[in-house]
Structure formats: C-alpha cells, structure tokens
C-alpha cells in the first residue's frame, strides 16, 4: 500500500462510496428535472424566491 494515500486521505473505499453517492445524486437531479420541468438552477432560484 502506498504511504502517501493514507497521508492525503484517499482510499479505494472512500472513492468508491464517493462515486456511488455522486451517481445517486445525478440520477435524482435528472428525475427531479423531469418531474418539475425546471433545471437545477431554476429549482434553486424558485426555492429562494417567494
């Protein structure tokens, strides 16, 4: 095992979970966009404007 990987905090386990959570987030963003008809930026803007 590379000693620098423990120094920087990168490991196969954390990178695997980071990738999985990113895929879930991207999928949820696409589903939300399809259901609302607005993009991510439009949803954020409408969330903060009353």
C-alpha positions in Angstrom: 0.0 0.0 0.0 1.2 3.5 -0.8 2.1 5.5 2.3 1.0 8.7 0.6 -2.6 7.5 0.2 -3.1 7.5 3.9 -1.4 10.9 4.2 -3.8 12.5 1.7 -6.9 10.7 2.8 -7.7 9.0 -0.5 -8.5 5.3 -0.3 -10.3 2.8 -2.6 -13.2 2.6 -0.1 -13.9 6.3 0.2 -13.5 6.9 -3.6 -15.9 4.0 -4.3 -18.6 5.5 -2.0 -18.0 9.0 -3.3 -18.6 7.8 -6.8 -21.7 5.9 -5.8 -23.2 8.8 -4.0 -22.4 11.1 -6.9 -24.2 8.8 -9.3 -27.3 8.7 -7.0 -27.3 12.5 -6.8 -27.0 12.9 -10.5 -29.9 10.4 -11.1 -32.1 12.2 -8.5 -31.3 15.6 -10.2 -32.4 14.2 -13.6 -35.6 12.7 -12.1 -36.4 16.0 -10.3 -35.8 17.9 -13.5 -38.1 15.6 -15.5 -40.9 15.9 -12.9 -40.7 19.7 -12.4 -39.7 20.8 -15.9 -37.1 23.1 -14.5 -33.3 22.7 -14.4 -31.3 22.6 -11.2 -30.5 26.3 -11.3 -34.2 27.2 -11.9 -35.2 25.0 -9.0 -32.7 26.7 -6.7 -33.9 30.1 -7.8 -37.5 29.3 -7.3 -36.7 27.8 -3.9 -35.4 31.1 -2.6 -37.9 33.4 -4.3 -41.3 33.7 -2.6 
